Amino acid sequence: MQYTTAASDALLALACAASAIIIGKARGRYHEAYQPALFCALLGFGLTAAAALCGSLRYGLDPSWQGAHLWLSQASTFLGLPLIGCAALSLSRNWAWSRANWGRILLGLCAFFELARQLNQLDDYRLLLNLITLAAVLYAGLIQHPNKALMLAAVASAGLFVVAGLAVGTTGYIGAVRRVDLFHLLLTPAYPLLAWLILKLPVQSAVSTETSQVTDKADQ
């Protein structure tokens, strides 16, 4: 048993579950146009919470959870996080994508995953997909200038993911600390930061749209 890993996975599961619950409860306050994006973001957080929970059970209670943990970890990496990134991007640009378009995104992510798997390129595809996702999150926050809070949230969350994925990883030790434990601990604040960013982006987009409309009327 790896009890430290079980504990760090449990913390990550709590952080992601709390983020999913907050987004789920807040969805009703937003315009219908934002609902598909918020639902896909909720799905992304939910997949990661489920993966981390299975990891906690696997390492802390019963190794037979390994299969479910590996499957959900792949779903979180290749589907959950990209959905969160797409949601951040669409909300930041005030793009009201239809449910059908979000369905196409889901199918596309599944298709690209299967293609990479068949070509034995999952590791390269994972790296590319994560970098594109984090670039989308970073872009979503930086274009909110001069709102420094949103910009900092995007930079901080993307930075934590980069450090966790590229500098830390999940194999081996750093001193006496397992890398996988540090990986989980870095992601634990990163996901709530992402959730906060996503919930603020529709508000910011709405304000920007209203300001533009007022300016256009004044010009007329």
GIBEL-V238629 format. One line per field, one symbol per residue. phi: phi as a letter, one per 40 degrees, with the letter a starting at -180 (. if undefined). burial: # if it has 9 or more other ideal C-beta (glycine too) atoms within 8 Angstrom, else .. A space follows every 50 residues. Layout:
phi = ???
burial = ???
//
This chain:
phi = .bccccccccccccccccccccccccdccbcdcccccccccdcccccccc cccccccccbbacccdccccccccccccbccdcccccccccccgcccccc cccccdcccccccccccccfbccccccccccccccccccdccccdccccc cccccccccccccccccbgbbgbbgcbcccccdccccdccccccccdccc cdcccccccccccccccccc
burial = ....#########.######.##..##..#...################# ##########....#..##..#######################..#... ##..##..##.##..#.....#..##..##.###.#######.#.....# ########.######..##........####################### ##.###.##...........
//
